[in-house]
Amino acid sequence: MLTRRTILTSLAVTVLSGKLSRVCLGEGLLRCRSCACSTNCETVCRLVCEEKKVQVVVWGIKHEEFCAPDPSCPDHDHCEEIHASIKPTDPCSVPKVFRWTHWTPAPCGTVYTKKKLMKKTVTKTVPGYKWVVEDLCPSCQAKCAQLAVPPGTEVPGAPQLVGVPVIPYVTAKIAP
């Protein structure tokens, strides 16, 4: 036996989810998905065209210039003695000879170009087709626009439901 709480809970789930296309009214009457009337509604399969977003990866090359100096030339050598003990309290050590060469940089450089691989993601909108099962009255079925599928488009096969008519109608329009 159905209680008031059970009926209200199932009605709330039906209204809030929006996924159920059938709303029972009393003894098996169906309500139209489009106009909500309950006259001669029947369950039909409709082909629906929806916009689908697809991400496409595009690769390219970015050119960056950089400068590499020409070879530098040795100018002159230096030689110094380094003493570790500066104060009389420091431990006694032997002086170290430190030698280094002073280099003169080249007056100019060469410009080179390097190629850097770049990745870009582009989002495209394409039409997508699917079959939906809906409850519609005869007047709402007549108001639906006939679906024009471009030649060569892959359309999913019609569902095999016993006793359910299949009609190709569109609910959403695709802008070119």
Number of C-alpha atoms within 10 A of each C-alpha: 4 6 8 8 9 11 11 11 12 11 14 11 13 15 13 10 9 8 9 13 18 18 18 12 10 7 6 9 15 23 23 25 19 13 11 14 14 18 14 14 21 18 19 21 21 23 23 18 21 17 15 11 12 10 10 11 9 10 10 10 11 10 9 10 9 10 11 10 12 12 11 12 11 10 10 10 10 9 10 11 11 12 12 13 13 10 8 7 7 9 9 12 9 10 12 11 10 10 10 10 11 11 12 12 14 11 9 12 13 9 10 10 11 11 11 10 10 10 10 9 10 10 10 11 14 13 16 16 17 13 20 14 18 19 23 27 23 13 14 15 18 11 9 13 13 13 17 10 14 7 6 6 10 10 13 11 9 15 13 10 11 6 8 13 13 18 15 17 20 19 14 12 13 13 8 6
